Amino acid sequence: MRADKTASVRAPALAHLLATAGAPVREGGGTAAALAARYGVIRQTDWPLAPIRLAAFGVDPGAAFWLAADPVTLVAGRNDVQLAGVVDDLGRADADALLATLNAHFAGDGLTFVAPRPDAFFVRATARTRLSTHPPDAALGRPLRLLLPEGPDADAWRRWQSEIEMLLHEHPVNLERERSGRSQANSVWFSCGGTLPPRHESAPSIRTFAAAGIAATLAAHAGSPARALPDHLGVALEDAGGAESIVVALEPAHDLAALERSWAAPARDALVAGSLDTVTLLVDDAGDAVVWRARRPGLWQRIAGRYRSHDLAALLDAAQKKG
């Protein structure tokens, strides 16, 4: 949510929530990691989202160590290499051809690449691995040397990533994609590694509303599958049952006017009325989660809030500058 995209849109309820929350907190790992913690997932050396996602695709991770290995386009500049984007339009045959090359080359290293969906690659290692990584969004358009895997076992994975770049550079799949003007899948991006974490019985009860994505994946892992995304917060609150909290995962392209009308205004009113204790807003920004946490204001704050207006664009701009 960028300030320059909201400057001309009136969203007083959303601005009120952000102002009530005060300065946001930035959490590394993006909204995926921020949500994982809220579902009771404990960080290992890294956030173990790869095996959780793999299980959601119907593949049993077992006790193995898994990493996401997203197909990406790397672009070499004069002084560095940058990640231009994740390749999400591979067909099944092309994905299988890339996997066959990777698996043949790395069989002796104990790596196995799988793709339960053509745009979702994962790699299994024979041994538990001590790595910390950055999500692809954190690396977009930035020099990669400071964003590669870190940790005691990082050297091998950095070397393997270099080998993958050489393997895929002249791969027939990429030569054909280049001829047709499509982005090449000339590398993979390792992230979110770990072993499948156990489901914690003491984790807070959460009712999730999401069409897809990491919120739905985490809800399934927690044993409470996501429900269809309603068109209004009131519907979600009525369907919350005895859950301690609800998570509503709106689409990234959600219309701001609709967000104001159907979500922000009802959330503000419920917070003021005391039917909600806290409203937390999470937004991805350059691989970080920007988190605002608005709590029910006191009496005098509620009275003053009736007469005070806030500039949404200025609030968002301040959050970006803080990052």
Stockholm file with secondary structure:
# STOCKHOLM 1.0

chainA/1-323         MRADKTASVRAPALAHLLATAGAPVREGGGTAAALAARYGVIRQTDWPLAPIRLAAFGVDPGAAFWLAADPVTLVAGRNDVQLAGVVDDLGRADADALLATLNAHFAGDGLTFVAPRPDAFFVRATARTRLSTHPPDAALGRPLRLLLPEGPDADAWRRWQSEIEMLLHEHPVNLERERSGRSQANSVWFSCGGTLPPRHESAPSIRTFAAAGIAATLAAHAGSPARALPDHLGVALEDAGGAESIVVALEPAHDLAALERSWAAPARDALVAGSLDTVTLLVDDAGDAVVWRARRPGLWQRIAGRYRSHDLAALLDAAQKKG
#=GR chainA/1-323 SS CCHHHHTTSCCHHHHHHHHHHCSCEEEETHHHHHHHHHTTCCCSSSCCHHHHHHHHTTCCCTTCEEEEEEEEEEEECSSCEEEEEECCCCCHHHHHHHHHHHHHHHGGGTEEEEEEETTEEEEEESSCCCCBCCCHHHHBTSBGGGTSCBSTTHHHHHHHHHHHHHHHHTCHHHHHHHHTTCCCCCEEEEEEEECCCCCCTTSCCEEEEESSHHHHHHHHHTTCCCBCCCSSHHHHHHTCTTCSEEEEECCTTCCHHHHIIIIIHHHHHHHHHTSCSEEEEEEEETTEEEEEEEECCCHHHHHHHTTCCCCHHHHHHHHHHHC
#=GC SS_cons         CCHHHHTTSCCHHHHHHHHHHCSCEEEETHHHHHHHHHTTCCCSSSCCHHHHHHHHTTCCCTTCEEEEEEEEEEEECSSCEEEEEECCCCCHHHHHHHHHHHHHHHGGGTEEEEEEETTEEEEEESSCCCCBCCCHHHHBTSBGGGTSCBSTTHHHHHHHHHHHHHHHHTCHHHHHHHHTTCCCCCEEEEEEEECCCCCCTTSCCEEEEESSHHHHHHHHHTTCCCBCCCSSHHHHHHTCTTCSEEEEECCTTCCHHHHIIIIIHHHHHHHHHTSCSEEEEEEEETTEEEEEEEECCCHHHHHHHTTCCCCHHHHHHHHHHHC
//
